[in-house]
């Protein structure tokens, strides 16, 4: 279950891009682009559900913040690309998600969700988060609400997995990206509660003493 520090499994999936067009997607092709400095993959259970649209819309509202950091943002569920397209074309007030600035991928064969080790079986799927009136085919497995931050070399630096009723904190995802980028640039570690603009800490006894002295004064 722990994939942090490991090479991210390749993703080769069909999806719907920010223009509403069908596309073929490769994670490593995207990471090789000059303007991409990492990726956030967020897996969600199903289209046309309850918590999921709030997350997708909130992520879209924060899209510029991800772009400023050079981070590719990609959503993935086991729904078909046609379901993704239909959901995008449905207005928010009518239960859709509207137009998104990022790509949604179709893991309809569940290969990617299985590779990232986040599938759960059907008896757990429909307790809190799925509107069964919108599900038109039998679903035996879905992905948990999982987030992966991958650096530009394809190494997973963060993963988090929520149970179905618990929506993600988008600001925390951005904070984690900032902390990793700070570490990459300065070589220092980021203590508890660190946020962009804070000082880091040298990973040695002297660094800890200096940090704790400053912390106690505050």
Helices and strands as residue ranges (DSSP letters): E 12-16, E 22-26, H 27-31, E 38-43, H 51-61, H 63-68, E 71-77, H 81-88, G 92-94, E 103-106, H 111-115, E 119-121, G 122-124, G 132-134, E 141-143, E 145-151, E 156-162, H 170-186, H 205-217
